[in-house]
């Protein structure tokens, strides 16, 4: 898939890539679909996850990110930043989004179902 094809199939621009260039940086954004996601730089890789914890739909935006997991600041459930799956203390999963950097801008898109 070319960059042009990629950006015409539902990708939403988030911010300039330099805004999230530093390890540990993050940005919460509202997508055109009405969903809110948080884009994270973890060990130099960008990940995008739902900004709401599925337990009580409280914000994860300020959650601690460590060892490839984000921790809900409200009830301490942990989620993999890679897969969104709950790890310790969580039976829920977060929605994840694909991330691409094109022409210096970060874009996110809802992932395709693997079914």
C-alpha positions in Angstrom: 0.0 0.0 0.0 1.4 3.4 -0.9 1.4 6.4 1.4 -1.2 8.1 -0.7 -3.5 5.1 -0.6 -3.0 4.8 3.1 -4.0 8.3 3.9 -7.2 8.2 1.8 -8.7 5.3 3.7 -9.9 6.7 7.0 -6.6 7.9 8.6 -6.9 10.9 10.9 -4.0 13.4 11.3 -2.9 13.7 14.9 0.1 16.1 15.2 3.5 16.9 13.7 5.8 13.9 14.4 8.4 16.1 16.2 5.7 16.7 18.9 6.0 13.1 20.0 9.6 12.5 19.1 10.8 12.2 22.8 10.6 8.9 24.6 7.6 9.0 27.0 5.8 11.8 25.1 2.0 11.4 24.6 -0.9 13.3 23.1 -4.6 12.7 23.5 -6.8 13.5 20.5 -10.4 13.4 19.5 -10.9 11.4 16.2 -13.5 12.3 13.6 -15.5 9.2 14.7 -16.0 10.8 18.1 -13.6 8.5 19.9 -10.7 9.8 21.9 -7.3 8.1 21.7 -3.9 8.6 23.2 -0.8 8.3 21.1 2.3 7.3 23.0 6.0 7.2 22.3 7.3 4.1 24.1 10.9 3.2 23.5 10.9 5.1 20.2 7.8 3.4 18.8 4.4 5.1 18.4 1.3 3.3 19.8 -2.3 4.5 19.8 -4.9 3.3 22.3 -8.4 4.2 23.4 -8.1 7.0 26.0 -10.8 5.5 28.1 -10.4 2.6 30.5 -13.0 0.0 29.6 -13.7 -0.7 33.3 -15.5 2.6 34.1 -14.6 4.7 31.0 -12.3 6.9 33.0 -9.4 8.6 31.2 -6.1 6.9 30.8 -4.4 10.0 29.6 -2.3 10.5 32.7 -1.7 6.8 33.3 1.9 5.6 34.1 3.6 4.0 31.1 6.3 1.5 32.1 7.6 -1.9 30.7 5.3 -1.7 27.7 2.1 -1.2 29.7 -0.1 1.7 30.6 -1.7 1.7 34.0 -5.1 3.2 34.7 -4.6 6.0 37.3 -8.0 5.3 38.8 -8.1 1.5 39.5 -4.6 0.3 38.5 -5.6 -2.0 35.7 -2.7 -2.5 33.2 -2.8 -2.8 29.4 -0.3 -3.6 26.8 0.5 -0.6 24.7 1.2 -3.0 21.8 -2.0 -5.0 21.8 -4.3 -3.2 24.2 -4.9 -6.5 26.0 -5.3 -6.3 29.8 -2.4 -7.6 31.7 -2.2 -7.6 35.5 -5.5 -6.8 37.3 -7.5 -6.4 34.1 -9.8 -8.7 32.2 -10.7 -5.9 29.7 -8.9 -4.8 26.6 -8.3 -1.3 25.1 -9.1 -0.6 21.5 -6.0 0.0 19.5 -5.3 2.0 16.4 -2.8 1.8 13.6 -0.2 4.6 13.5 1.7 6.0 10.5 4.0 8.9 10.0 3.6 10.5 6.6 5.3 13.7 5.5 6.2 14.5 9.1 2.7 14.1 10.4 1.4 11.3 12.7 -1.9 9.7 11.6 -4.1 7.1 13.3 -6.7 4.7 12.0 -8.9 2.1 13.6 -7.4 -1.3 13.1 -9.1 -3.8 10.7 -10.7 -6.8 12.3 -8.6 -9.9 12.0 -11.7 -12.1 11.3 
